[in-house]
Amino acid sequence: MTYEHLDEEARQILRDNDRGGYTVPTSGLYPYQWNWDSAFAAWGFSTFDIDRAWVELETLMASQWDDGMVPHIIFHRVVPEYFPGPDVWGAGGNPPTSGISQPPIAATMARAVYAADMVAGRPRLEAMYDGLLNWHRWFMRARVDDGMCCITHPWESGRDNAPDWDEGMSNVDTSGVGAYQRRDTSHVDNDMRPTKEQYDQYLALLYFSRDCGWDIETINRTSPLRIADPGMTFMLLRAHRDLKWIGDAFGRDTTEIDGWIDTMVEGAGRLWNPDGGYYDSFNMRTGAFTGTLSCASFYCWYAGIDDQRMLPHLDRILAAVKYPIPSYDPDGPGFDHIRYWRGPVWGMANSQIGAGLTEMGYAEHARKIREGTRAVIADHGFAEYFSPVDGTPAGGQHFTWTAAIWLTYASPQAKGGF
């Protein structure tokens, strides 16, 4: 089978979703710039337009807050029908932004874009380094407890409706949410999105933090939700390692980053659930593991932690589905093969897990994930996510990060890693 037509289709998707300086994840459903979507888009652009790749990251970093946080949504234009829009967030900015962050993968992607053309990339990356460093400082100050990266809103994790958050979210008071009109379910089938109850909880947490004036100390102390997330922990740890590599390459003092890495390696060990025998989310409010084996549990290798104890879980799950890797254990009680982060396959998660396995020397496992990613896209198109059971394309279509993952990871012509 030849795939050249898919290479060109993926490039065209990135062009189609380009809004001049930033890409939208897909037209209609997501009309703004999303943080980690943009980082993956930059990686995709680096395979055929290196300048456009740097512009994507530069536009993202241009909306960094004074305290170092890089927000998860940047509202570059007015889309009155989108909800929740900038007036709901009340976070300010020009352009306005949301009030939370998203998985900190920009340093990892900046390094990958730099690797594509070091001559063109050096001045762009040098100019970006201090901003990335300040964002990592913000995470260490605002979100890291005992070396574990915590979330105070599910949207911050990138895994919005993952089962990891169910118990913690059950204590969120939604009585003051009131009436609202969702935009997502006007574009995507209800069965593929978070439930109404979950969306009420998301809004209640948004309103809580907004009413705290987005003050870190107040939110950390009083938010009803604070859960240590293996996905965020492993992605931040990996990003620290990549930021250190960048700093060392440019002759910068990276002693501070060394300390962060040591802290988070220790913290990652605290996320090991001895009863389940896997990396698990940990509810900081109750002091208990959440009991969820998810795709985030397999990010350990991506973070530079070689833990063979995870391999039996990976082997079992690879054997249980047609397309790897489901976002939640198919044997888990909350598995839903088509509902967002409660089971579906996400190409960008596969690229991170697969790259980590390759880097740690698990070539056969890495091959299965990469070829499975290739197959689901080739069989079912450039959807936002897919059923691991039968490949049903779900969520948004003509999707930016799926196209980017094809060009960088899944295509036979791709490098297949960072």
C-alpha positions as CSV (number, residue, x, y, z in Angstrom):
1,M,0.0,0.0,0.0
2,T,1.2,3.5,-0.8
3,Y,0.6,6.5,1.4
4,E,1.8,9.5,-0.6
5,H,-1.7,10.8,-1.0
6,L,-2.2,10.8,2.7
7,D,1.1,12.8,3.2
8,E,-0.3,15.5,0.9
9,E,-3.8,15.3,2.5
10,A,-2.2,15.9,5.9
11,R,-0.2,18.9,4.6
12,Q,-3.4,20.3,3.2
13,I,-5.2,19.9,6.5
14,L,-2.6,22.0,8.2
15,R,-2.8,24.6,5.5
16,D,-6.7,24.6,5.6
17,N,-6.6,25.1,9.4
18,D,-4.0,27.9,9.3
19,R,-5.5,31.2,10.4
20,G,-2.4,33.2,9.8
21,G,0.1,32.8,12.7
22,Y,-1.9,30.0,14.4
23,T,-3.9,26.9,13.5
24,V,-7.3,26.0,14.8
25,P,-7.7,22.3,15.7
26,T,-10.5,22.0,13.2
27,S,-12.9,24.5,11.7
28,G,-16.2,25.0,13.6
29,L,-15.8,22.9,16.6
30,Y,-12.6,24.6,17.9
31,P,-12.3,28.1,16.4
32,Y,-9.4,29.3,18.5
33,Q,-5.8,28.5,19.3
34,W,-5.3,25.7,21.7
35,N,-2.0,25.3,23.6
36,W,-0.9,21.7,23.0
37,D,-2.7,21.4,19.7
38,S,-0.5,24.3,18.5
39,A,2.6,22.6,19.7
40,F,1.8,19.4,17.7
41,A,0.9,21.6,14.7
42,A,4.3,23.2,14.8
43,W,5.9,19.7,14.8
44,G,3.8,18.9,11.7
45,F,4.6,22.1,9.9
46,S,8.3,21.4,10.5
47,T,8.2,18.6,8.0
48,F,7.5,21.0,5.1
49,D,7.5,24.7,6.2
50,I,10.0,25.4,8.9
51,D,9.3,29.1,9.2
52,R,5.6,28.4,9.7
53,A,6.4,25.9,12.4
54,W,8.3,28.6,14.4
55,V,5.5,31.1,13.8
56,E,3.1,28.7,15.4
57,L,5.1,28.4,18.6
58,E,5.9,32.1,18.7
59,T,2.2,33.0,18.5
60,L,1.5,30.7,21.3
61,M,4.2,32.1,23.5
62,A,3.3,35.7,22.8
63,S,0.2,35.2,25.0
64,Q,2.2,34.1,28.0
65,W,1.0,35.7,31.3
66,D,3.3,37.9,33.4
67,D,3.5,35.1,36.0
68,G,4.8,32.6,33.3
69,M,1.6,30.7,32.6
70,V,0.8,29.9,29.0
71,P,-2.9,29.7,28.7
72,H,-4.8,26.7,27.1
73,I,-7.0,28.9,24.8
74,I,-6.1,32.1,23.0
75,F,-9.1,33.9,21.7
76,H,-7.6,35.6,18.6
77,R,-11.0,36.6,17.1
78,V,-14.6,37.1,18.1
79,V,-16.8,34.0,17.7
80,P,-20.0,35.1,19.7
81,E,-21.6,31.6,19.5
82,Y,-18.6,29.8,21.1
83,F,-19.1,28.8,24.7
84,P,-17.3,29.4,27.1
85,G,-15.8,32.4,25.5
86,P,-13.5,35.1,26.8
87,D,-16.2,36.9,28.6
88,V,-17.0,33.8,30.7
89,W,-13.3,33.2,31.5
90,G,-12.8,36.8,32.6
91,A,-9.0,36.3,32.4
92,G,-8.2,39.4,30.4
93,G,-5.3,39.7,27.9
94,N,-4.9,41.1,24.4
95,P,-6.0,38.9,22.8
96,P,-8.0,37.5,25.7
97,T,-7.2,34.0,27.0
98,S,-8.5,31.3,29.2
99,G,-7.3,31.1,32.8
100,I,-5.7,27.7,32.9
101,S,-2.8,26.0,31.1
102,Q,-2.5,22.7,29.2
103,P,0.1,19.9,28.9
104,P,3.5,21.6,28.7
105,I,4.9,20.0,25.6
106,A,6.1,23.2,23.8
107,A,9.7,22.7,24.9
108,T,9.7,19.2,23.5
109,M,8.1,20.3,20.2
110,A,10.5,23.3,20.0
111,R,13.4,20.9,20.3
112,A,11.9,18.7,17.5
113,V,11.3,21.7,15.2
114,Y,14.9,22.9,15.9
115,A,16.2,19.4,15.0
116,A,14.5,19.8,11.6
117,D,16.7,22.8,10.7
118,M,19.2,23.9,13.3
119,V,20.6,26.8,11.3
120,A,17.2,28.4,10.7
121,G,16.0,27.4,14.1
122,R,18.8,28.6,16.4
123,P,17.8,32.3,16.6
124,R,14.1,31.5,16.9
125,L,14.7,29.0,19.7
126,E,17.2,31.2,21.6
127,A,14.6,34.0,21.5
128,M,12.0,31.6,23.0
129,Y,14.1,29.9,25.6
130,D,13.4,32.4,28.5
131,G,9.7,32.2,27.9
132,L,9.7,28.4,28.0
133,L,11.9,28.5,31.2
134,N,9.4,30.9,32.9
135,W,6.5,28.6,31.9
136,H,8.2,25.6,33.5
137,R,8.9,27.7,36.6
138,W,5.2,28.5,36.8
139,F,4.4,24.8,36.7
140,M,6.8,24.0,39.4
141,R,5.4,26.8,41.6
142,A,1.7,26.5,40.7
143,R,1.0,22.9,39.9
144,V,3.7,20.6,41.3
145,D,3.3,19.0,44.8
146,D,5.9,16.5,46.0
147,G,7.2,16.2,42.5
148,M,3.7,15.4,41.0
149,C,2.0,17.7,38.6
150,C,-1.5,18.4,39.7
151,I,-4.6,19.7,37.9
152,T,-7.3,22.0,39.3
153,H,-9.5,21.6,36.2
154,P,-9.9,18.5,33.9
155,W,-9.4,20.8,30.8
156,E,-5.9,21.5,32.0
157,S,-4.9,17.8,31.7
158,G,-6.0,17.6,28.0
159,R,-7.9,14.4,29.0
160,D,-11.1,16.3,29.8
161,N,-13.5,13.5,30.8
162,A,-11.0,10.8,31.8
163,P,-12.3,8.4,34.5
164,D,-9.4,9.6,36.7
165,W,-11.4,12.7,37.7
166,D,-14.8,11.1,38.4
167,E,-14.5,10.8,42.2
168,G,-13.0,14.2,42.6
169,M,-15.5,15.9,40.3
170,S,-18.4,14.3,42.2
171,N,-17.8,16.8,45.0
172,V,-18.0,19.8,42.8
173,D,-21.1,22.0,43.5
174,T,-22.9,22.7,40.3
175,S,-25.9,24.4,41.8
176,G,-24.8,27.9,40.6
177,V,-24.0,27.0,37.0
178,G,-27.3,28.0,35.5
179,A,-28.4,27.7,31.9
180,Y,-26.0,27.7,29.0
181,Q,-25.7,26.5,25.4
182,R,-22.9,24.1,24.5
183,R,-21.2,24.5,21.1
184,D,-19.5,21.1,20.9
185,T,-22.6,19.0,20.7
186,S,-23.9,21.0,17.7
187,H,-20.9,19.7,15.8
188,V,-20.3,16.2,17.3
189,D,-22.6,13.4,18.4
190,N,-23.4,13.6,22.1
191,D,-22.2,10.0,22.5
192,M,-18.7,11.2,21.6
193,R,-18.4,14.1,24.1
194,P,-18.5,14.6,27.8
195,T,-21.9,14.4,29.5
196,K,-24.1,17.3,30.6
197,E,-23.3,16.5,34.2
198,Q,-19.6,16.6,33.5
199,Y,-19.9,19.9,31.6
200,D,-21.8,21.4,34.5
201,Q,-18.8,20.4,36.7
202,Y,-16.3,21.9,34.3
203,L,-18.2,25.2,34.3
204,A,-18.5,25.2,38.1
205,L,-14.7,24.8,38.5
206,L,-14.1,27.6,35.9
207,Y,-16.4,29.9,37.8
208,F,-14.8,29.0,41.1
209,S,-11.3,29.9,39.8
210,R,-12.5,33.0,38.0
211,D,-14.1,34.2,41.2
212,C,-10.8,33.7,43.0
213,G,-9.3,36.1,40.5
214,W,-7.2,33.3,39.1
215,D,-5.0,33.6,42.2
216,I,-2.7,30.5,42.4
217,E,-2.5,30.4,46.2
218,T,-6.2,30.6,46.7
219,I,-7.0,28.0,44.1
220,N,-4.4,25.6,45.3
221,R,-5.7,25.9,48.9
222,T,-9.4,25.9,48.3
223,S,-10.3,24.4,44.9
224,P,-12.5,21.3,45.3
225,L,-10.4,19.5,42.7
226,R,-6.6,18.9,42.9
227,I,-5.5,15.6,41.4
228,A,-1.9,14.6,40.6
229,D,-1.9,13.4,37.0
230,P,0.6,10.9,35.6
231,G,0.1,12.4,32.1
232,M,0.9,15.9,33.2
233,T,3.7,14.7,35.4
234,F,5.4,12.6,32.7
235,M,4.9,15.3,30.0
236,L,6.4,18.0,32.3
237,L,9.3,15.8,33.2
238,R,10.0,15.1,29.6
239,A,9.7,18.8,28.7
240,H,12.2,19.6,31.5
241,R,14.7,17.2,30.0
242,D,14.2,18.8,26.6
243,L,14.5,22.3,28.0
244,K,17.7,21.3,29.7
245,W,19.0,19.9,26.4
246,I,18.2,23.2,24.7
247,G,19.8,25.3,27.5
248,D,23.0,23.2,27.4
249,A,23.2,23.5,23.6
250,F,23.0,27.3,24.0
251,G,25.5,27.5,26.9
252,R,22.9,28.4,29.5
253,D,23.1,27.5,33.2
254,T,20.6,24.6,33.6
255,T,21.3,23.8,37.3
256,E,17.7,24.9,38.1
257,I,16.3,22.5,35.6
258,D,18.5,19.7,37.0
259,G,16.8,20.2,40.3
260,W,13.3,20.1,38.7
261,I,14.2,16.8,37.0
262,D,15.4,15.2,40.2
263,T,12.3,16.4,42.1
264,M,9.9,15.1,39.4
265,V,11.6,11.7,39.0
266,E,11.0,11.2,42.7
267,G,7.4,12.5,42.4
268,A,6.7,10.1,39.5
269,G,7.5,7.2,41.8
270,R,4.8,8.4,44.2
271,L,2.3,7.9,41.4
272,W,2.9,4.1,41.4
273,N,-0.3,2.4,42.7
274,P,1.0,-0.7,44.4
275,D,-2.4,-2.3,44.5
276,G,-3.1,-2.0,40.8
277,G,0.5,-2.3,39.8
278,Y,0.5,0.8,37.5
279,Y,1.0,4.6,37.4
280,D,-2.2,6.1,38.6
281,S,-3.7,9.5,39.3
282,F,-3.7,10.5,43.0
283,N,-6.4,12.7,44.6
284,M,-4.6,15.2,46.7
285,R,-7.8,16.1,48.6
286,T,-8.5,12.6,49.7
287,G,-5.0,11.1,49.8
288,A,-6.1,8.1,47.7
289,F,-5.3,6.7,44.2
290,T,-8.1,7.0,41.7
291,G,-7.7,3.4,40.4
292,T,-7.4,4.3,36.7
293,L,-5.1,2.6,34.2
294,S,-5.1,5.0,31.2
295,C,-2.9,5.9,28.3
296,A,-1.2,8.4,30.6
297,S,0.1,5.5,32.7
298,F,2.2,4.5,29.7
299,Y,3.9,7.9,29.4
300,C,6.6,6.7,31.8
301,W,9.0,5.8,28.9
302,Y,8.4,9.2,27.2
303,A,9.5,10.8,30.5
304,G,12.7,8.8,30.6
305,I,11.6,6.4,33.2
306,D,12.2,2.8,32.1
307,D,9.7,0.7,34.0
308,Q,9.3,-2.8,32.8
309,R,6.4,-3.4,35.3
310,M,4.2,-1.5,32.8
311,L,4.9,-3.9,29.9
312,P,2.4,-6.7,30.9
313,H,-0.4,-4.1,31.0
314,L,0.7,-2.8,27.6
315,D,0.8,-6.3,26.2
316,R,-2.7,-7.2,27.5
317,I,-4.2,-4.0,26.1
318,L,-2.5,-4.3,22.7
319,A,-4.0,-7.8,22.4
320,A,-7.5,-6.6,23.4
321,V,-8.1,-4.0,20.8
322,K,-7.9,-3.7,17.0
323,Y,-6.2,-0.2,17.1
324,P,-3.8,0.9,19.9
325,I,-3.7,2.5,22.4
326,P,-7.1,3.1,24.1
327,S,-7.2,6.1,26.3
328,Y,-8.6,4.0,29.2
329,D,-8.2,0.3,30.0
330,P,-10.7,-1.7,28.0
331,D,-11.2,-3.9,31.0
332,G,-12.0,-0.9,33.2
333,P,-15.5,-0.3,34.5
334,G,-15.9,3.1,32.8
335,F,-14.6,2.1,29.4
336,D,-16.5,3.6,26.5
337,H,-14.9,3.0,23.1
338,I,-16.3,6.2,21.5
339,R,-16.6,8.8,24.3
340,Y,-13.7,11.2,24.2
341,W,-11.0,10.2,26.8
342,R,-12.9,7.2,28.2
343,G,-11.6,4.8,25.7
344,P,-10.9,6.2,22.2
345,V,-7.5,6.2,20.5
346,W,-5.7,9.5,20.1
347,G,-2.8,9.7,17.6
348,M,-0.9,12.3,19.5
349,A,-0.9,10.2,22.6
350,N,0.3,7.2,20.6
351,S,3.2,9.3,19.2
352,Q,4.4,10.2,22.7
353,I,4.1,6.7,24.1
354,G,5.6,5.1,21.0
355,A,8.5,7.6,20.9
356,G,9.2,6.8,24.5
357,L,9.3,3.1,23.9
358,T,11.6,3.6,21.0
359,E,14.0,5.7,23.0
360,M,14.0,3.1,25.8
361,G,14.8,0.2,23.4
362,Y,11.4,-1.5,23.2
363,A,11.4,-1.6,19.4
364,E,8.7,-4.3,19.0
365,H,6.2,-2.5,21.2
366,A,7.0,0.8,19.5
367,R,6.5,-0.8,16.1
368,K,3.0,-2.1,17.0
369,I,1.9,1.3,18.2
370,R,3.3,3.2,15.2
371,E,1.8,0.7,12.7
372,G,-1.5,0.7,14.5
373,T,-1.6,4.5,14.4
374,R,-0.8,4.4,10.7
375,A,-3.5,1.8,10.1
376,V,-6.3,3.7,11.9
377,I,-5.6,6.9,10.1
378,A,-5.2,5.2,6.7
379,D,-8.4,3.2,7.3
380,H,-10.6,5.9,8.8
381,G,-9.2,9.4,8.0
382,F,-7.9,12.3,9.9
383,A,-10.4,12.4,12.8
384,E,-9.8,13.9,16.2
385,Y,-9.9,10.4,17.8
386,F,-11.0,6.8,16.9
387,S,-12.6,3.8,18.5
388,P,-10.0,1.2,19.4
389,V,-12.5,-1.5,18.8
390,D,-13.5,-0.8,15.2
391,G,-11.8,2.4,14.2
392,T,-14.9,4.5,14.1
393,P,-13.7,8.1,13.4
394,A,-15.0,10.4,16.2
395,G,-15.0,14.0,17.3
396,G,-13.8,16.7,14.9
397,Q,-12.7,15.8,11.3
398,H,-10.0,17.2,9.1
399,F,-8.1,17.5,12.4
400,T,-4.8,19.4,12.8
401,W,-3.0,17.2,15.3
402,T,-3.9,14.0,13.6
403,A,-2.5,15.4,10.3
404,A,0.6,16.5,12.2
405,I,1.1,13.1,13.7
406,W,0.7,11.5,10.3
407,L,3.5,13.6,8.9
408,T,5.9,13.3,11.9
409,Y,5.2,9.8,13.3
410,A,2.7,7.5,11.4
411,S,3.6,7.9,7.8
412,P,6.2,5.5,6.4
413,Q,8.1,8.7,5.3
414,A,8.0,10.1,8.9
415,K,10.9,10.1,11.3
416,G,8.7,8.4,13.9
417,G,9.9,10.2,16.9
418,F,11.1,13.5,18.4
